[in-house]
Amino acid sequence: MRVLIVSSPVAPLGDGRTGGITRQLETMCKALQLYDHHFQILAPLGSDLPPFGQHLQCIEGTLQPTLAGNESEAVYPIPVRGVLGEMWRQAFERQGEFDVVLNVAQDWLAYYAGAFFDTPVSHIVNMGDVDETTSQEIIRCANGPRSAVAFISQTQAAQFAGVGIPTILPLGLDMERYRFVDQPDGGLIWGGRISPEKGLEDALEIAKRCGQSLAIAGAVDDQNYWDDLNRQFGPQIDFRGFMNQTQFQEFLGNGRVLLQTQKWQEAFGLVTLEALACGTPVIAYARGANAELIADGISGFLTEPDNMDEALASIERIGQIERAACRETIAQNYSLNAFAKRLNQWLEPTKGTTKQ
């Protein structure tokens, strides 16, 4: 099968602002190779995706504002000379070279424009119901004659009221990229985009109550938010910056426990998966997909959302968690082979079909 992947227009792959999209695409490319599929990727100029650079076609244009934390449901942002429109123009012009066009971004245009393609367009939804305009198009596509939409968790799919029977396609990891660490030398850690919806302030407050610092790895997505955190929690902040995959894997493995205190309905939680793959238990609010990824009492602890006292008490019990069990829960359900099989089964029905 020949697959044209259209990436996120929010930022170049590899620079941190794309969140888990870069990691997701790395795994997806490996999964497609396992089934001998051919693929190319359209992504913003400056993208980097080792070792799949030869599969990239980089597109110039103004980056699209992220829908994460979008405060307005009435206005959809369309920048001048936007890269989003240019990527989908390229996809439309080149569609005849491929059996399926695969969208992995959360933008209205992709879901709307797919109806005008002759080549089937499929979508993997990567966020929850964050924009009403986009959500309505997602629901329309999901209820079409051939469901062209896959959600990455049950929790995420439940946010889209009106979808009949959702297709669930959980993400996966190449476990060989994640080294198991039985005896970590670090303490409390946090990883991800530094943005208000990620709730870093709660993790810092928990660390403060513990009398510890919090090691933080990630790209600063909201500078004003980050400045406020530094003013409020300066002594607790041990900022390590944005890391490449090798550095981030080592960072996660050396943590005693990963804190996940999101304020929004996280669609999947790839950082949670990565930490567990390294053997690091996770304490998370039972909000979003973390409730599906974490086996409470086995690979970490789920707490009442926004209850920092409960999270603090869970840290005191973290020694009850066996790190080997954390990795095993991921190996059983979210391995590269498991993801490749799910992805292939979902994509194969599109091969050779055209718009009726």
Secondary structure, DSSP 4 states (H G I P E B T S, - for coil): -EEEEE--SSS-TTSSTTTTHHHHHHHHHHHHHHTT-EEEEEEETT---TT-GGGEEEE-SBPPPP-TT---SS-----TTBHHHHHHHHHHHHGGG-SEEEE-S--HHHHHHGGG-SS-EEEEE-S-S--HHHHHHHHHHHTSSS--EEES-HHHHTTSTT-SS-EE----B-GGGS---SS----EEEES-BSGGG-HHHHHHHHHHHT--EEEES-BS-HHHHHHHHHHHGGGEEEEE---HHHHHHHHHT-SEEEE--SS--S--HHHHHHHHTT--EEEES-TTHHHH--BTTTEEEE-TT-HHHHHHHHHTGGGS-HHHHHHHHHHHSBHHHHHHHHHHHHGGGTT----
